[in-house]
Structure formats: C-alpha cells, structure tokens
C-alpha cells in the first residue's frame, strides 16, 4: 500500500469473524498533561479506527476532549471506557478504550486484573465489545508494561502475561481474546515463551517507536496478541503517523506521541490514510458501474464479497445506494464518499 501503511503481511485465517472492524492500540505519550498535545492530530489518527485501546492516559479529562474533537471532525458519536489510575508511586496512568458508536457496543466491563502476585506496576485492564451489526463479541485487554531501569523488570511482567491470559480466557469463554499494548520488549525475546504457548503476536517485523533521528523508527514494543484460530484477521500493521498525517517526524514525536498505533482489521474493511485524501482526486476514480471486482476492492469497506455484490447490483445511480448491500451502513457509505475514490462516471 502507498506510503508503507501496511507493514505486516495479509493474513487469511479460517476462523469465526466479527464483521468489518478496525481495531488498534496506541500509547499516546502523556495524554492529558499540559504538554502542547495536538489533539486534532490525535483525533485524526483515532478516527482511522472503530475501536482503539489507549495507554499512558494521564488525565481522564483528555478523553472528553478527544471525544468531542472526534465528533466534530467525523459527525459521528464516539464513546469511551476509562480505567482508574494505576501505579505504585505518585506517577500513575490510566487506560481508555475509545470506540465509534455506529460500529461497536460495550458488552461488559472486565476491569483490572487482581494481580495476585503483585507483579504488574500497572494492572492490565479489559472489557468486552460487541459488533453492532452482527452481535459477535470480542474481549479486548490492554497493558502498559513497565520500562523500569533494567530489562529484568520488564521480564517480570512479561512472564506473568500467560497467567493473565488464562484468567481472561476464563472470563471470556468462547469469545475471541485480544491482548494489546505497549510491552516495552520485542516479541522475539525469550521471556515471551510462556505467552507464546497460548497466543501469537500479529507483528513480528517493523518498529513502533519514533527515533530521535528524523524519519527513523526503532523498537517493536507495541503489539497485538491473539489465537489465530479464534478470529479471522484480514490485515494488520503499523500506522505511520508522520506519513499518514503529512507531519514532520520531530513534530509527531513531540506533539503527538513517540509511539505509533498498531492495528488489525476484520472483514471487508481497511485502514485509510488521511494524508492520501487530497491525492484521491488525482487518481483515476473507481467507477461503480464499470470497474472490475478486483478494482472495487481498493475502495474502503469493500472486500471481495461486497465487490461481487456491487457488480451484481449494477447499474448504480448514486453512491448512497450502496446501503442496499449487506453490511454497508450509512456510516460506512459516508466513509466511502469521504474517501473520494468511488465514483459513478456519466
């Protein structure tokens, strides 16, 4: 894809599916402190997804600002679930889940891990979410592993994640489980062996932190873990904020975050790149009445099944008529129109 948005290989896995979902995890460094955070940029990135787990929230009031900015920018309703503060000292952080109301419903709060061995500096936090269209659920958990003074401090928490996974699995039953966050340790470290016996990391290549050197990235610290047999993941990757927002590397590191979001998609959808929107008009549009099924899959929310439905439903008089296709809600059709790639020529 253009600008290297997708850095992970396309995964086609045989498993139950939640319909059209863009799920992400993002450490937004010190969100809520008086640090000149560019909330418009934060909202632009968040709006690329339907459900996002955010780490390193310092003040829950910042979530209200983010939600209001999202609603003004997208014209849609957004909701959030924010944890209490976690930490062993005066330095404490919150977690928050933010979701697009037209796509996702909160199905239940799991809350914080009891952490019987007191091994986590910041206890992981979890909740169940339901796809509004299909009713399918997933359990999403997030954690920010302590960085500490030594790798050993991180290893102490990483080697406890298998216990946390088992605890969550008992809570979730048959619901697919996804563990996301800033793990402060690459997935090839030996300390992951216990969790590797239960789940797999989606990302094994790339880097998710912004180096102090312009244009360079380092450390695959952020990731998403799941059992591949439990969920059909259609793509996964790292969202390159500087490229996708058209912002300078140093500006993003200082005013947005020093971490990049990581994501997965389920169903016939993809993660868009706001900086590409201005270039859409310069590209040849994809005519709903003339384009091949393969070309139609380049449109947001259109996968092979919906592309076939478009071909079979011709002729189309207007883009809004795509709502006749199963799974293309008014909000998704609005995304298609806003992307600017789909057209009806003549």
Secondary structure, DSSP 8 states (H G I E B T S, - for coil): -GGG---S------S---SSEEEEEEEEEEETSSS---HHHHHHHHTT-SEEEEEEE--THHHHHHHHHHHHHHSS-EEEEE---B-SSS--BEEEEEEETTTEEEEEEEEE---TT---SS--EEEEEEETTT--EEEEEEEE----SSHHHHHHHHTTHHHHHHHHHHHHTTSEEEEEEE-SS-TTSGGGHHHHTT-EES--SS--EE-SSTT-EE---EEEEE-GGG----EEEEE-HHHHHT--HHHHHHHT-SB-EEEEEESS-----GGGHHHHTTS--EETTTS-HHHHTTSTT--HHHHHHHHHT---S-GGGGGGSTT--HHHHHHHHHH--EE---
